[in-house]
């Protein structure tokens, strides 16, 4: 089954409300539409995809509070990437993992900063303590729907009233502040130097966007990964159509990518492992199409406007992580055992792994070729 995800139809810089009513009873104040804040802290520590999905909320914050200082507290692993997000003045780097000393250091630092508004998009025990004992004038938090997710996974009871992508959940947390959805997609500014470095590498290979497809075979958990032999067959299919194939992953994907590369042994296949995230974004921007598992790199590709084929296995659209307002298509299988986990596991609970095994190479190839042709037909200045 292929699910088409259409791009945003509203220009990025136009603003209009497009949200359901938030749960204002959970906020410390009932009516905040006229509240003004001069120092704002947003908390989102991890992970790659979740941080990228904050873009729409950050834009809305900047429009609502144009003169405020807006800071983002995030993990040091993602601080450089976060510098490309819209609307921010400062990035605060939290060392993760860390012990109680680091935790208390940040609690004291936030208390001294005297933020007038804290927006907790992490909504964990740690962030809850920070936001409470920093004693801001007010705070809001994003809802995570843990109970609904648990019931859907374990009891097959779907209590999601509607499917709300994570960026819209973040925006819903801000609705009571008077923030509005601008209708735009994800957004990431890539430094010119990083773009130039990547362009030079691609030019040296004589490649163009129209020729280049990018494969992202990794994912944090095994059940989110399409089998490696299918990636090999997919790469061979693209090579037979005279495409250049780039394979991208992080350090945890090194062994997987080496296995794939050893089987291909072709000078039109290049691997990139553990690139700095902004350079990885520049590489993804260069592709005509990206094929990816449900991973942070999938969201990174959509953030730079490259068409994406997203392969979903153990997780489902209700969790909110389908490509957001992007030129993307999701390939998945409707099975009674889905979803089996919230974030993937190391082995299939049923032992058959049909959610990924049943996704065929010809199907993925067909969708990717269709998206690639769409990219070729677009003007150079178009952001899909």
Secondary structure, DSSP 8 states (H G I E B T S, - for coil): -EEEE----S-TT----------GGGSSSS--TT---SEEEEE----HHHHHTTHHHHHHHHHHTTTSEEEEEEEGGGHHHHTTSTT-SEEEEE-SS--HHHHHHHHHHHHHHT-SEEEESS-SHHHHHHHHHTT-SEEEE----HHHHHHHHHT-----SS---HHHHHHHHHGGGT-------------HHHHHHHHHHHHHTT--GGGEEEEE---SSGGGS--HHHHHHHHHHHHHTT-EEEEEE-GGGHHHHHHHHHHH--TTEEEEES--HHHHHHHHHT-SEEEEESSHHHHHHHHTT--EEEE--S--GGGS-S--SSSEEEE----TT----SS--SS-TTS--HHHHTS-HHHHHHHHHHHHHHHHHS-TT---
